[in-house]
Amino acid sequence: SGVFQGLASSWEECRAEAVGIYLGVERDVLEIFGFKTKEEQDDIIYCNWLQMAHAGVVGLEFYSPEHKRWGQAHMHARFALLNVMIRAGEGFCELETKGDSVEVKMDRSKIETVGKKAVGDFLMKLNVLKATADVKAGEELFGDMTKVDDGWLKTRDIVLANKKPRPVYVQAHTELNASGGVDCLEFKADAKGMIASMQYHFGLPKRAPRGGAAPAQDGAKKKARFGSLKGCKPDAQGMNLVVAVVSAEDPTDAITELKVGDSFGVVTMKCKKEEAAAWREPGTLLLLRNAHVRMFKGHIRLIVDQWGKVQKVTAEEAEEFVKGGPGEPKTANDLSATEYELKG
């Protein structure tokens, strides 16, 4: 790699991608992954090769006409493989420009013959030139396969004109539920959901305001604002609440649930076994600081993690935070009973 210098990364990426599609036609390997029938295997092989050709086209976005160089090794490599497929001939892989779009055409019946032979021969050259440290021949080979002429520049213009926003992938998480099963925690498919997912995954505290929190006057702490369960929605965070326990599961599991509420409604709250044992008596008043919502199979669950605090309080103490306390829990309005649909 040291000998090939600036070309080394693209070269290795190209070898890796070529090996992937070359060995991807091995049906014994596909069976290991559960694809037993020829029809299934044919579809997997076709999608794999077509996706690589498509990646070579969209990869033109990362070529700089001004500097005449590639900005990403992966895309440099995929463009080389696209050209290998096109130059294989016999109608195996072709591009067709239709107005403001480019269509990749591939004859799937020729993948295991024409396509595999072309990629195999190219892969052999890559391996031999790398093993013999033939930099000059390597640069000539790769330069020829990734040369972006005027025709390709026109294709690049079409790619840029049809560029889509980068997809956002929000990671779901799993957690043991009260019955010992596993719940899937899903988050909204947007920026907020991504941040919430990462916070949950790494257990990160909320970021302080830019410049740090403003110091309280005369050393006094800023009094937290307490609200009601009216604000308990799928993306709710940082809630301060006073609630009353309505009912509790038998605390036999590591994680169990309490039904808590106020005059607005009730909600299911997850807590640890030892916590549930201390709070399970109906009518118990709890002070929740920095509570937030997690979604379990489309339903709201109230959580107070290590970045929050739950405190058992008396009616007099509750009055200090919420005038009149939580009131009589409105059991007819169960916020956790509503099922929310995840929308992309």
Summary of the structure (lengths in Angstrom):
residues: 344
radius of gyration: 29.7
end to end distance: 42.4
largest distance: 85.5
contacts: 976
relative contact order: 0.09
helix: 42%
strand: 21%
